[in-house]
Amino acid sequence: MILGVCKWLSTKTNFTAKNIRILFVLLVLFVGFGIGAYLILWLVKVLSNE
């Protein structure tokens, strides 16, 4: 969304960035889990230098 995690994750999986964004929004709304997962994935992205 902001940090490029969804686009990066879509290159690693067979999902589109749009579907991943929808998943993150649903996780935030229903479980409250999406923000933490997003930040962890951003950290993995930054540390992997891709």
N, C-alpha and C positions, 0 to 999 in steps of 0.2 A: 504494500500500500504506500508507505512512505519511504521505507528503507530499501526497497527492491527485493524483499524476501520472497514475495509471491512469484515474481518473474524468475528468480534464481531457483526456487523450488520446482517450478514448472519445467525447467530445463533438466532437472534431476529425475523427475517422475514423468508419467504419461498423462498427467492432468494438465489442463490449461490454467493459466494464471487467473482467469476469471473464476473458475471453479474453486481454486484455492482461496481466493479472496472471499467468496461466499462462505466457505467453510470456516474461515477465521471469524467472520462477522457472526455466524451462527454460534460458534463456540463462545464468543464474548457474551452474546445475548442470553444464551440458555445455561451455560455452565460457568462462565467467568474465567475460562481457561485460556482463551485465545491470546490475550495480551502477553502472558508469561511465555507461552509457546512461541509467539512471534519474536519476542526479545531473545529467547534462547536460539532460535534459528538464525536471527541476525548475527548473533555472536559467532555461531558456527560458520556462517558465510564470511564474516570478516576474518576469522582466524584461518580459514582455508585458502584465502587470497585468490578467489576466483571472481 
